[in-house]
């Protein structure tokens, strides 16, 4: 049979005594899908060499218990995808077996540390777009298109662990929209959602691209900023408040009757031992702007 674009053309190669089935067609891409850990559903293309670990210079940065700075490497060469442990403290496992180096076949599950699992496979563009859409749908708020609370908490736990380990600053700013319920009662849910969506766009345009901005629900937003000291929170909040005021949010040609309350908390702070405590401190410190 003559192979087509959708046909897997089987060839073989041997690595560590394994006979591998490889798919040469360009329409298929080697991918890692995260099936357990901080970012379930995330896709990572394997189109060269990926160093996996918790170090800031890792190609695929993974935070979690038992993950080394440079934990492992996945490399695509001569149509074979090879996994290699880089001398990690706690080792790497493929399908439950500890390995040093191993060629991967579709369906292999790679475990790093105690809770991070990646699945290897080949997917075409449509498959990859579908999984990426599913991941984004699960991690984004439908009204504002910002990160949702679930995704924000996962990132907060990751960044909190990094900041504590490396003794670097981490800032959380929370701001809430007062008056949203009154808008919904007087003008309808659509107007309230429009206000939230506009606030979200303004926040994204005002903050750094690397900051994580989320809608936690009920008109409460949260910002996660790595490397920013707590004493910068007031200036950031004032800049955000000014930008929102400049937008002149209108409802029926009148200024939207909203007020913003801001709160912040940050690391280093020895009294904060969990990421949840950091967020709660920011929420408790909210004051009217």
C-alpha positions in Angstrom: 0.0 0.0 0.0 1.3 3.5 -0.9 1.5 5.6 2.2 -0.7 8.7 2.4 -0.5 11.7 4.6 -2.7 10.0 7.2 -0.9 6.6 7.1 1.7 5.6 9.6 4.6 4.3 7.6 6.4 1.9 9.8 10.2 1.7 10.0 12.3 0.2 12.7 15.3 1.3 14.8 16.9 -0.2 17.8 17.8 1.6 21.0 18.5 -0.2 24.3 17.3 -3.4 22.7 13.9 -2.1 21.8 12.3 -2.4 18.3 10.6 0.9 17.6 7.8 1.9 15.3 8.5 5.3 13.8 6.3 7.6 11.8 8.3 9.7 9.3 5.5 11.8 7.7 5.9 15.4 8.4 2.2 15.7 9.3 2.9 13.9 12.6 4.7 15.7 15.4 6.4 14.2 18.4 4.7 15.6 21.5 4.8 15.3 25.3 1.4 15.8 27.0 1.3 16.5 30.8 -1.2 14.1 32.3 -0.3 14.7 36.0 1.3 17.6 37.9 0.9 21.4 37.8 -0.2 21.9 34.2 -2.4 18.9 33.2 -3.2 19.0 29.5 -0.2 21.1 28.5 1.5 20.2 25.2 5.2 20.3 24.5 6.7 19.9 21.0 9.7 17.6 20.7 11.5 19.0 17.7 15.0 18.9 18.9 16.4 18.7 22.4 14.4 19.5 25.5 16.0 19.7 28.9 13.4 19.1 31.6 13.8 20.4 35.2 13.0 23.1 37.7 15.9 25.4 36.7 15.1 28.7 35.1 17.1 27.8 32.1 15.4 24.4 31.5 13.6 24.2 28.1 10.6 22.5 29.8 10.4 24.0 33.3 8.7 21.7 35.8 8.1 22.4 39.4 7.2 19.6 41.8 8.4 17.4 44.6 11.5 15.4 43.7 12.3 17.3 40.5 16.0 18.2 40.0 17.2 21.4 38.5 18.2 19.6 35.3 16.3 16.3 35.7 16.1 14.7 32.2 16.5 15.3 28.5 14.3 14.3 25.6 15.9 14.4 22.2 14.7 13.9 18.6 17.4 12.6 16.3 17.2 10.5 13.1 13.4 10.0 13.7 14.0 8.4 17.1 12.9 10.2 20.3 15.2 9.3 23.2 14.7 10.0 26.9 17.7 10.3 29.2 18.0 10.9 32.9 20.6 13.6 33.7 21.7 12.2 37.0 18.6 13.4 38.9 18.5 12.8 42.6 15.3 10.8 42.6 15.5 9.2 39.2 13.2 9.0 36.2 10.7 6.3 35.4 9.2 5.2 32.1 6.1 3.0 32.4 7.0 2.4 36.1 10.5 1.3 35.5 13.5 3.4 36.5 15.6 4.2 33.5 18.9 6.0 32.6 18.3 6.2 28.8 15.6 4.8 26.7 14.0 5.3 23.3 10.4 6.3 23.5 7.4 4.8 21.7 3.9 6.2 21.5 2.0 5.8 24.8 5.1 5.7 27.0 4.4 7.5 30.4 7.4 9.4 31.9 7.3 10.0 35.7 9.5 12.7 37.2 9.5 13.2 40.9 6.5 12.2 42.9 3.7 13.8 40.9 4.7 14.9 37.4 3.8 12.5 34.5 4.2 13.1 30.8 2.9 11.0 28.0 4.8 10.6 24.8 3.1 10.3 21.4 2.7 11.5 17.8 -0.1 13.8 16.8 -1.0 15.7 13.7 -1.9 19.4 13.7 -5.6 18.8 14.3 -5.0 16.5 17.3 -2.5 19.0 18.8 -4.9 21.9 18.3 -7.7 20.0 20.0 -5.6 19.1 23.0 -4.3 22.7 23.3 -7.9 24.0 23.1 -9.0 21.6 25.8 -6.1 22.7 28.1 -6.9 26.4 27.5 -10.6 25.8 28.1 -9.9 24.1 31.4 -7.5 26.8 32.6 -9.3 30.0 31.4 -12.2 31.9 32.7 -15.0 32.1 30.1 -16.0 35.7 30.9 -12.7 37.5 31.0 -10.5 34.9 29.1 -8.0 35.3 32.0 -6.6 32.3 33.9 -9.1 30.8 36.2 -8.7 30.1 39.9 -7.6 26.5 39.4 -4.8 27.5 37.1 -3.8 30.4 39.2 -3.5 28.2 42.3 -1.3 25.7 40.4 1.0 28.5 39.3 1.0 30.1 42.8 2.1 26.8 44.3 4.9 26.4 41.7 6.1 30.0 42.1 5.9 29.9 45.9 8.1 26.8 46.0 10.6 28.4 43.6 10.7 31.7 45.6 11.2 29.9 49.0 13.9 27.6 47.6 15.9 30.4 45.9 15.0 33.2 48.4 13.7 35.4 45.7 10.8 37.9 45.8 7.2 37.0 44.9 4.3 39.4 44.9 0.6 38.7 44.9 -1.9 41.5 44.3 -5.6 41.1 44.7 -8.2 43.6 43.5 -11.9 43.3 43.7 -14.7 45.1 41.9 -17.2 46.6 44.3 -20.6 47.5 42.7 -20.7 44.6 40.3 -23.8 43.1 41.9 -25.6 46.4 41.6 -24.8 46.6 37.9 -26.1 43.1 37.4 -29.4 43.9 39.2 -29.9 47.3 37.5 -28.6 46.6 34.0 -28.4 42.8 33.6 -25.7 40.1 33.7 -24.5 41.0 30.2 -23.4 44.5 31.3 -21.7 43.2 34.4 -19.8 40.7 32.3 -18.8 43.4 29.8 -17.3 45.5 32.6 -15.4 42.4 33.8 -14.0 41.7 30.4 -12.9 45.3 29.9 -11.2 45.3 33.3 -9.4 42.1 32.3 -8.1 43.6 29.0 -6.9 46.7 30.8 -5.0 44.6 33.4 -3.3 42.5 30.7 -2.2 45.7 28.8 -0.9 47.4 32.0 1.1 44.5 33.6 4.2 42.7 32.5 3.8 39.9 29.9 5.3 37.4 32.4 2.9 38.2 35.2 0.0 35.8 35.8 -3.4 37.5 35.8 -6.5 35.6 36.9 -10.1 36.1 37.6 -10.9 34.2 40.8 -14.6 34.7 40.3 -17.3 37.1 41.5 -15.3 40.2 40.3 -12.1 39.3 42.2 -8.8 39.4 40.3 -5.4 38.2 41.3 -1.9 39.1 39.9 1.2 36.9 40.5 4.5 38.6 39.9 7.8 36.8 40.2 10.9 38.9 41.2 8.9 41.9 42.4 9.2 43.2 46.0 6.2 43.9 48.2 7.0 47.6 48.4 6.2 47.9 44.6 2.6 46.7 45.1 1.2 50.2 45.8 2.8 51.7 42.6 1.5 48.8 40.5 -2.0 49.1 42.0 -2.1 52.8 41.4 -0.9 52.4 37.8 -3.6 49.8 37.2 -6.3 51.9 38.9 -5.3 54.9 36.7 -5.5 52.9 33.6 -8.9 51.5 34.4 -10.2 55.0 35.2 -8.8 56.3 31.9 -10.9 53.6 30.1 -14.1 55.5 31.2 -16.2 52.4 31.5 -19.8 53.5 30.6 -23.2 52.0 31.1 -26.0 53.7 29.2 -23.7 56.7 28.7 -23.0 57.0 32.4 -19.7 56.1 34.3 -20.0 52.5 35.6 -20.7 52.7 39.3 -17.7 50.6 40.5 -15.0 50.9 43.1 -11.8 48.9 43.3 -10.2 47.5 46.4 -6.6 46.4 46.4 -4.6 44.1 48.6 -1.1 42.6 48.5 1.3 40.2 50.2 4.7 39.0 49.2 7.8 36.9 49.9 10.1 36.8 51.6 8.0 36.5 54.7 8.8 33.8 57.3 5.3 33.9 58.6 3.9 32.6 55.3 4.6 28.9 55.0 2.1 28.0 52.3 0.9 29.6 49.0 -2.7 29.6 50.3 -1.5 31.7 53.3 0.1 34.2 50.9 -3.1 34.6 48.9 -5.2 34.9 52.0 -3.0 37.7 53.4 -3.4 39.6 50.1 -7.1 39.2 50.3 -7.3 40.3 53.9 -5.3 43.5 53.3 -7.6 44.9 50.6 -8.3 48.6 51.0 -10.5 51.0 48.9 -8.7 52.9 46.2 
